[in-house]
Amino acid sequence: MDFSFGPNVFFTLLLDTAPANSLLGFLPIILIFGIFYFLLFLPMQRQRRQTQKMLAGLQNGNTVVTSGGIVGTIVSIDSDDTLVLRVKPDNIKIQIARSAISSMVSGEGKK
C-alpha cells in the first residue's frame, strides 16, 4: 500500500471545501426567491400602485364600482377617505369609504 500524497489528493481536498458546496446548496433557494419575486411580488406592487393612483384621481361625476359590487356615480368627496355615491334606479345617495372603490367604469359602454 502506497500512502503518498500527490497533486491529485490536494486538488480533491481543494474541491471538497465547504464554501463552494454551501454556495451551491443555497443556489436553488436563491433561485426560488427570485422566481417568487418576479412572478408574485412585483405584479402585486404594480397593481397596488395602480389602485392607489386610481383612488387618488377620483373626481365628482366618475362612475365607480365598489368592492361589494355597487355601481354608482360620485356626487361629492366629503373628506380624504369618504365619498358620496348616487346609486340608480332611485338615485339613492350612500356614503362609502374611498378604499371600498375597486374600479372605475369607463364611459365607452354607455350610449
Buried (B, 14 or more C-beta within 10 A) or exposed (E): EEEEEEEEEEEEEEEEEEEEEEEEEEEEEEEEEEEEEEEEEEEEEEEEEEBEEBBEEBEEEBBBBBEEEBEBBBBEBEEEEBBBBBBEEEEEEEEBEBEBBBEBBEEEEEE
